[in-house]
Amino acid sequence: MPSWIASMRSQATLKKYCVVIAIGLLVLLAYGPSFRAGFIWDDDVHVTGNAQMRDFQGFFRIWTTPEAVYYPLTSTFFWIETHLWGNKPFGYHLFNLIVHIANSFLVYLILQSFFEFFIAFFAALLFAVHPIQVESVAWITELKNLLSAFFCLMSALFYLLYSGTMTRGRGKRYLAALFFFILAVLSKSQVVMLPVVFLFFHWFKKDKPLPGQLKALAPFFLISLLASCWTIWEQTFHSGAFGNDWTAPFLERLLRSAHILWFYAAKIAFPHPLMFLYPKWTTDVHSFRSYFPLFLLMLTTLFLTLLRKKIAPRVLFCLLYFAVMLFPFLGFFNIYFMKYSFVGDHFVYHAGLGLMVVFACFINGIRKPKTLKWFMMALTVLVLTGMTYVHALTFRSSETLWRDTANKNPRAWLAFHNLATVLYSRWDVMGAIRNYELALKIRPDFAEAHSNLSYLLASTHQGDLAIAHGLAAIRLQPNSAASHLNLGIAFHESGDIKNAEEQYKKAISLSPGLDAAYADLADLWAPQNRKEALRWLKAGLHQNPNSPLLRGKLHRILEEQEIQDRSA
């Protein structure tokens, strides 16, 4: 090998090391607050309170039952992390950061094949420290976003190698691309649009006839179709994305989709303010204002089409990438999260890269003086790093998250409800009551808030008001065992023993394993009929043999009976 070739390879390797070090240091600096952060919303569902994380049987259920919902590979990583870190959040956050650093470096590796060093490096840094990424990186639950992006980028990298001029090992590179795409889908199915991106890649390259492209991409499209069908089914029938919140007609969804697209573009360009739950807007098909985002999108598309010969094809491809990767989240499909907000920062983790590359190309267009573009890059990265650090502070705990959300979006009923739950967990009962009431003021048909408020009002001896909220919860969710239980507690507090017993029994009929209902029935009967109280405790222990609540009450009642027998 000639010495000059060896020297070039050595310089290229050194440059890659410098890039990954720069990315790593910036990410660790920007996400410093994550090292002191805890678990937040949904982390209990996926990690700390997930029964599948406890043993090897749970590991097998992840892959053989619907327990992993639609991201079994992410659940597998959570299973491994649970056995490494337990309930200590530091390890989970560290792993998220490592994956994000790896994703940023993969972005650089892919982009350097098409762009000069400045653009590839700048875009990778934007991807690494842009504050809109915080929700995906600082939220443990969104490891599914990070992993799906990692495997998606690996698939893209190998597909690019497969599409190159080298014929040796081409089949292996194709299989590697397909394999990593499968892993990406198993991590989170939002990557289903990647085959469409590959198709447009061939279109822009104009290097193959269409039949050849489709033949190579057929397995990718088949996997995407299966994953899409499964996800639509899961969101509808498992997560519960149906009902009044998802009944919008097609025209309304179309108008909303344009609004969503512009919303994300604006947030990437000007990432302030960022919040966990953005306000939901109203799309009125009879109002001209609702059509404006769609008209603007059509005009922009027409403008780009007319000027396509003057705009670099790579820039047009990046804009198309942004729109295509966002398609699953434009509101055409029912997604449960859209009950709370039509948009969310974690939905744009993959797609945002397209606009970041376009911005890097724009700054690269500054030719004189040569140092100006580097100054602009440094200034932009520095500002974004600071904004990311500040935004990451929001994710330190559930309380900081929900307080920030409630302050920025006073219509976020979920924020007030979840903040109330956090406040009650540290015995701030009156604060919890106030926030439950605020949640109900915004959304009066929120059954869970009525039920929880009923319980707290009963605990503060406001029986009549507690019963009113309990009855409202039952009207909204007649088959909720928790609502019947809390209404029973409200009746019990008011001295209405008959109705209390009826509600406790209804709760048990709906959820036979609800140990709190057996315990409350025992408390109901203990003063007048200890034998009946013992019968309910034993029935509860038959359902939950290891329940500490029921065992404790059983031990106390037996102890009281023994003392009474001795005194007699």
C-alpha positions in Angstrom: 0.0 0.0 0.0 1.5 3.4 -0.9 2.5 5.6 2.0 0.2 8.4 0.9 -2.9 6.1 1.0 -1.9 4.9 4.5 -1.5 8.5 5.6 -5.0 9.4 4.3 -6.6 6.5 6.1 -4.8 7.4 9.3 -6.0 11.0 9.0 -9.6 9.8 8.4 -9.4 7.5 11.4 -8.1 10.3 13.6 -10.9 12.6 12.3 -13.5 10.0 13.3 -12.0 9.7 16.8 -12.1 13.5 17.2 -15.7 13.6 16.0 -16.9 10.9 18.4 -15.0 12.6 21.3 -16.5 16.0 20.5 -20.0 14.5 20.3 -19.5 12.5 23.5 -18.2 15.5 25.5 -21.0 17.8 24.3 -23.7 15.2 25.0 -22.4 14.6 28.5 -22.3 18.4 29.2 -25.7 19.1 27.7 -27.3 16.2 29.6 -25.5 16.7 32.9 -28.9 16.9 34.8 -29.8 13.4 33.6 -27.1 11.9 35.9 -29.1 13.2 38.9 -32.5 12.5 37.4 -35.0 9.8 38.6 -37.9 7.9 37.1 -40.8 9.8 35.7 -44.1 9.1 33.9 -44.5 5.6 32.4 -41.1 4.5 33.7 -43.0 2.4 36.2 -45.0 0.7 33.5 -42.0 -0.2 31.4 -39.3 -0.8 34.1 -39.8 -0.4 37.9 -43.3 -1.7 38.1 -43.2 -4.1 35.1 -43.7 -7.7 36.3 -41.9 -9.0 33.2 -38.6 -7.5 34.3 -38.3 -9.7 37.4 -37.3 -13.2 36.3 -36.5 -15.4 33.3 -40.1 -16.3 32.9 -40.8 -12.6 32.3 -38.0 -12.6 29.7 -39.7 -15.4 27.7 -43.1 -13.7 28.1 -41.7 -10.6 26.4 -41.1 -12.6 23.2 -43.9 -15.1 23.4 -46.9 -13.0 24.6 -48.3 -9.5 23.9 -46.7 -8.4 27.3 -44.0 -6.3 25.4 -46.8 -4.5 23.5 -45.0 -3.7 20.2 -41.3 -3.3 21.1 -40.0 -6.6 22.5 -36.4 -5.8 21.8 -36.6 -2.6 23.9 -38.3 -4.6 26.6 -35.4 -7.1 26.5 -32.9 -4.2 27.0 -35.1 -3.0 29.9 -35.0 -6.6 31.3 -31.2 -6.6 31.2 -30.9 -3.1 32.7 -33.3 -4.0 35.5 -30.9 -6.9 36.5 -27.9 -4.6 36.2 -29.2 -1.4 37.8 -32.2 -2.5 39.8 -34.2 0.6 40.9 -31.3 3.0 40.6 -32.0 5.4 37.7 -28.4 6.4 37.1 -27.5 3.4 35.0 -30.7 3.7 32.8 -29.9 7.4 32.1 -26.2 6.6 31.4 -27.2 3.9 28.8 -29.6 6.3 27.1 -26.8 8.8 26.8 -24.4 6.2 25.4 -27.0 5.1 22.7 -27.6 8.8 21.8 -23.9 9.4 21.4 -23.7 6.3 19.2 -26.6 7.6 17.1 -25.0 11.0 16.6 -21.8 9.4 15.4 -23.7 7.1 13.0 -25.4 10.3 11.6 -21.9 11.6 10.9 -20.7 8.4 9.3 -23.8 8.3 7.0 -23.7 12.0 6.1 -20.0 12.1 5.3 -20.8 9.8 2.3 -22.8 12.6 0.7 -21.6 15.9 2.2 -18.3 17.6 3.0 -16.9 17.3 6.5 -18.4 20.6 7.8 -22.0 19.7 6.9 -21.7 16.1 8.3 -20.0 17.2 11.5 -22.3 20.2 12.1 -25.5 18.1 11.4 -24.2 15.4 13.8 -23.6 18.0 16.5 -27.1 19.5 16.0 -28.6 16.0 16.3 -26.6 15.4 19.5 -27.4 18.6 21.4 -30.6 20.0 19.9 -33.1 20.5 22.9 -36.0 18.9 21.0 -34.1 15.6 21.5 -34.2 15.9 25.3 -37.5 14.2 25.7 -36.2 11.1 23.9 -32.8 11.1 25.7 -33.7 12.2 29.3 -36.8 10.0 29.6 -35.9 6.4 30.4 -39.0 5.1 28.7 -37.9 6.5 25.4 -35.0 4.1 25.1 -37.3 2.6 22.5 -36.8 5.8 20.4 -33.0 5.7 20.8 -32.7 2.0 20.1 -34.9 2.1 17.0 -32.9 5.0 15.7 -29.6 3.2 16.4 -30.7 0.1 14.4 -32.4 2.3 11.8 -29.1 4.2 11.2 -27.2 0.9 11.1 -29.6 -0.4 8.5 -29.2 2.8 6.4 -25.4 2.6 6.7 -25.3 -1.0 5.4 -27.9 -0.2 2.7 -25.8 2.6 1.4 -22.8 0.2 1.3 -25.0 -2.3 -0.5 -26.1 0.4 -3.0 -22.5 1.4 -3.7 -20.2 0.4 -6.5 -18.4 -2.4 -4.7 -19.7 -5.8 -5.8 -17.7 -8.0 -3.4 -19.7 -8.8 -0.2 -22.8 -7.0 -1.6 -25.2 -9.7 -0.6 -23.9 -9.7 3.0 -24.3 -5.9 3.2 -27.9 -6.3 2.0 -28.7 -8.9 4.6 -27.1 -6.8 7.3 -29.3 -3.9 6.3 -32.4 -6.1 6.4 -31.3 -7.6 9.8 -30.8 -4.2 11.4 -34.1 -2.9 10.0 -35.9 -5.9 11.7 -34.2 -5.0 15.0 -35.3 -1.4 14.6 -38.9 -2.4 14.1 -38.7 -4.7 17.1 -37.4 -1.7 19.1 -40.2 0.7 18.0 -42.2 0.5 14.9 -42.1 4.2 14.1 -39.2 3.4 11.7 -41.7 1.7 9.2 -41.2 4.5 6.7 -37.5 3.7 6.2 -38.1 1.6 3.1 -39.9 4.7 1.5 -36.8 6.7 2.3 -34.6 4.0 0.6 -36.9 4.2 -2.4 -36.6 8.0 -2.7 -32.8 7.6 -2.3 -32.7 5.5 -5.4 -35.0 7.9 -7.2 -32.7 10.8 -6.4 -29.6 8.8 -7.4 -31.3 7.6 -10.7 -29.0 4.6 -10.6 -31.5 1.7 -11.0 -34.7 0.9 -12.9 -37.7 1.0 -10.7 -38.4 -2.8 -10.8 -34.9 -3.5 -9.5 -35.4 -1.1 -6.6 -38.8 -2.6 -5.6 -37.4 -6.2 -5.8 -34.6 -5.3 -3.4 -36.9 -3.3 -1.1 -39.8 -5.8 -1.1 -38.7 -7.6 2.2 -38.4 -4.2 3.8 -41.8 -3.1 2.7 -43.3 -6.4 3.9 -41.8 -6.0 7.3 -43.1 -2.4 7.4 -46.6 -3.5 6.5 -46.7 -6.2 9.2 -45.3 -3.8 11.8 -47.8 -1.1 10.8 -50.8 -3.4 11.0 -49.7 -4.7 14.4 -49.1 -1.2 15.8 -52.4 0.1 14.5 -54.1 -2.9 16.2 -52.1 -2.4 19.4 -52.8 1.4 19.7 -56.5 0.8 19.1 -57.3 -2.3 21.1 -54.5 -2.5 23.7 -53.7 1.1 24.4 -57.3 2.2 23.9 -56.9 4.8 21.1 -60.6 4.9 20.2 -63.6 6.9 21.2 -64.5 10.6 21.1 -60.8 11.7 21.2 -60.1 9.9 17.9 -63.3 10.3 15.8 -62.1 13.2 13.6 -63.1 12.8 9.9 -60.5 12.6 7.2 -60.6 16.3 6.1 -60.0 17.4 9.7 -57.0 14.9 10.0 -55.6 16.2 6.7 -55.7 19.8 7.8 -54.3 18.9 11.1 -51.4 17.0 9.5 -50.2 20.1 7.7 -50.3 22.0 11.0 -48.3 19.3 12.7 -45.7 19.3 10.0 -45.2 23.1 10.3 -45.2 22.9 14.1 -42.3 20.5 14.1 -40.4 22.5 11.5 -40.9 25.6 13.7 -39.8 23.9 16.9 -36.6 22.6 15.2 -35.8 26.1 13.9 -36.8 27.9 17.1 -36.8 25.4 20.0 -38.6 27.6 22.6 -40.7 27.0 24.5 -40.5 23.3 24.7 -42.9 21.3 26.9 -43.9 17.8 27.6 -47.5 18.3 26.6 -48.3 21.0 24.1 -51.7 22.7 23.9 -54.2 20.9 21.6 -55.6 23.2 19.0 -59.0 23.1 17.3 -59.2 22.3 13.6 -62.5 23.7 12.2 -63.1 22.5 8.7 -65.4 25.5 8.2 -62.7 28.1 9.1 -60.2 29.4 6.5 -57.6 29.6 9.2 -57.6 25.8 9.5 -56.7 25.6 5.8 -53.8 28.0 5.9 -51.1 25.4 7.0 -52.2 23.1 4.2 -52.2 25.9 1.6 -48.7 27.0 2.8 -47.5 23.5 2.5 -48.8 23.2 -1.1 -47.2 26.5 -2.1 -43.9 25.4 -0.5 -44.0 22.1 -2.4 -44.8 23.9 -5.7 -42.0 26.4 -5.1 -39.5 23.6 -4.4 -40.7 21.7 -7.5 -40.2 24.7 -9.7 -36.8 25.4 -8.4 -35.7 21.8 -8.1 -32.9 22.3 -10.7 -31.5 25.2 -8.7 -31.6 23.4 -5.4 -29.1 20.6 -4.6 -30.9 17.2 -4.8 -29.4 16.3 -1.5 -31.2 19.2 0.2 -34.5 18.2 -1.4 -34.0 14.7 -0.2 -33.4 15.8 3.3 -36.7 17.8 3.2 -38.5 14.8 1.9 -36.9 12.6 4.6 -38.3 14.9 7.2 -41.8 14.7 5.9 -41.7 10.9 5.2 -40.3 9.9 8.6 -43.0 12.1 10.3 -45.9 10.6 8.4 -46.9 8.1 11.1 -47.3 11.0 13.5 -49.2 13.4 11.4 -52.6 12.4 12.8 -53.9 10.0 10.1 -53.6 7.1 12.5 -54.9 6.8 16.1 -52.1 7.2 18.6 -53.0 7.1 22.3 -50.6 10.0 23.2 -52.7 12.3 21.0 -55.4 12.1 23.7 -53.2 14.6 25.5 -51.5 16.5 22.7 -51.3 16.2 18.9 -47.6 16.7 19.0 -44.7 15.5 21.2 -41.0 16.1 21.0 -40.2 12.4 21.1 -42.1 11.9 17.8 -39.5 13.9 15.9 -36.3 12.3 17.1 -35.7 10.5 13.8 -37.3 12.9 11.4 -35.7 16.1 12.7 -32.4 15.1 11.3 -33.6 16.1 7.8 -34.0 19.8 8.7 -30.8 19.8 10.7 -28.9 18.8 7.6 -30.6 21.5 5.6 -29.6 24.1 8.2 -26.0 22.8 8.2 -26.0 23.1 4.3 -27.3 26.7 4.6 -24.5 27.7 7.0 -22.0 26.0 4.8 -23.0 28.3 2.0 -21.3 31.1 3.8 -18.0 31.4 1.9 -16.4 34.7 3.0 -14.8 35.0 5.4 -14.0 31.3 5.7 -14.0 31.4 9.5 -17.5 32.8 9.7 -19.3 29.5 9.1 -17.2 27.8 11.8 -18.0 30.6 14.2 -21.7 30.2 13.3 -21.4 26.5 14.0 -19.7 27.0 17.3 -22.2 29.7 18.4 -25.2 27.6 17.4 -23.9 24.4 19.1 -23.0 26.4 22.3 -26.5 28.0 22.5 -28.3 24.7 21.8 -26.1 22.9 24.4 -27.1 25.5 27.0 -30.8 25.2 26.1 -30.6 21.4 26.3 -29.1 21.6 29.7 -31.9 23.8 31.0 -34.6 21.7 29.4 -33.0 18.5 30.8 -33.6 19.9 34.3 -37.3 19.5 33.7 -36.9 15.8 33.6 -35.2 15.4 37.0 -38.4 14.1 38.6 -42.1 13.6 38.1 -42.8 16.7 40.1 -40.5 19.0 38.1 -41.9 17.6 34.9 -45.5 18.1 35.7 -45.0 21.5 37.3 -43.1 22.7 34.3 -45.9 21.3 32.0 -48.7 22.9 34.0 -46.9 26.3 34.1 -46.3 26.3 30.3 -49.6 24.7 29.3 -52.5 25.7 31.8 -54.9 23.5 29.8 -52.8 20.3 30.3 -55.3 18.4 32.5 -53.1 15.4 32.7 -50.3 17.5 34.1 -52.5 18.7 37.0 -53.8 15.2 37.6 -50.3 13.6 37.7 -48.9 16.5 39.8 -51.7 15.8 42.3 -50.7 12.1 42.4 -47.1 13.1 43.1 -48.1 15.6 45.9 -50.3 12.9 47.5 -47.3 10.5 47.5 -45.5 12.9 49.8 -48.6 13.5 51.9 -49.5 16.9 50.6 -53.2 16.0 50.6 -54.6 19.5 50.2 -52.2 20.3 47.4 -53.3 17.1 45.7 -57.0 18.0 46.1 -56.4 21.4 44.5 -54.7 19.9 41.5 -57.3 17.2 41.0 -59.9 19.9 41.0 -57.9 21.9 38.4 -57.7 18.8 36.2 -61.5 18.4 36.4 -62.1 22.0 35.7 -60.3 21.6 32.4 -61.7 18.1 31.7 -64.9 17.4 33.6 -65.3 13.9 32.1 -61.9 12.7 33.5 -63.1 9.6 35.5 -59.8 8.8 37.1 -59.5 12.3 38.6 -63.1 12.1 40.0 -62.2 8.7 41.6 -58.9 9.9 43.1 -60.5 13.1 44.3 -63.3 11.1 45.9 -60.7 9.1 47.9 -58.9 12.1 49.1 -62.1 14.0 50.1 -63.2 10.9 52.1 -59.8 10.9 53.9 -60.4 14.6 54.9 -63.9 13.8 56.1 -65.8 15.5 53.3 -68.1 12.5 52.8 -70.9 14.1 50.8 -68.5 15.7 48.3 -66.5 12.5 48.1 -69.7 10.5 47.3 -70.6 13.0 44.5 -67.2 12.6 42.8 -67.3 8.9 43.3 -70.7 8.6 41.6 -69.4 10.8 38.8 -66.5 8.4 38.3 -68.9 5.4 38.2 -71.1 7.1 35.6 -68.1 7.7 33.4 -66.4 4.3 34.0 -68.9 1.8 35.3 -66.5 -1.1 35.0 -63.6 0.5 36.9 -62.8 -1.5 40.0 -60.8 1.3 41.5 -63.7 3.7 41.1 -66.1 1.4 42.9 -63.5 0.9 45.7 -63.1 4.6 46.2 -66.8 5.2 46.2 -67.1 2.5 48.8 -64.6 4.3 51.0 -66.6 7.5 50.6 -69.8 5.7 51.7 -67.9 4.1 54.5 -66.6 7.5 55.7 -70.2 8.8 55.6 -71.4 5.9 57.7 -73.5 4.3 54.9 -72.4 0.8 55.6 -74.8 -0.9 53.2 -73.8 1.1 50.1 -70.1 0.8 51.2 -70.4 -3.0 51.3 -72.1 -3.0 47.9 -69.4 -1.0 46.3 -66.6 -3.1 47.8 -68.2 -6.3 46.5 -68.7 -4.7 43.1 -65.0 -3.8 43.0 -64.1 -7.4 43.8 -66.4 -8.8 41.1 -64.6 -6.6 38.6 -61.1 -7.3 39.9 -60.9 -10.4 42.1 -57.3 -9.7 43.0 -57.9 -6.2 44.4 -56.6 -6.8 47.9 -57.6 -3.3 49.1 -61.3 -4.1 48.6 -61.0 -7.2 50.8 -59.1 -5.2 53.4 -61.8 -2.5 53.4 -64.6 -5.0 53.7 -62.7 -6.5 56.7 -62.5 -3.0 58.3 -66.2 -2.6 57.6 -67.2 -5.7 59.4 -64.6 -5.9 62.1 -66.4 -3.7 64.7 -69.6 -5.7 64.6 -68.8 -9.1 63.2 -65.2 -10.2 63.5 -66.0 -13.6 62.0 -67.3 -12.0 58.8 -64.2 -9.7 58.6 -61.9 -12.8 58.9 -63.9 -14.5 56.1 -63.2 -11.6 53.7 -59.5 -11.5 54.7 -59.1 -15.2 54.0 -61.0 -14.9 50.7 -58.6 -12.1 49.7 -55.5 -14.2 50.8 -56.9 -17.0 48.6 -56.5 -14.6 45.6 -53.3 -12.9 46.9 -51.5 -15.3 49.3 -48.5 -12.9 49.7 -50.4 -9.7 50.2 -48.8 -7.8 53.1 -51.9 -5.7 53.5 -54.2 -8.6 54.0 -51.7 -10.6 56.1 -51.2 -7.5 58.4 -54.9 -7.0 58.9 -55.4 -10.7 59.5 -52.7 -10.8 62.1 -54.1 -7.7 63.9 -57.7 -9.0 64.0 -56.5 -12.4 65.3 -54.4 -10.7 67.9 -57.3 -8.5 69.0 -59.5 -11.6 69.3 -56.9 -13.4 71.4 -56.6 -10.4 73.8 -60.4 -10.3 74.1 -60.6 -14.0 74.8 -58.0 -13.8 77.5 -59.7 -10.9 79.2 -63.0 -12.8 79.1 
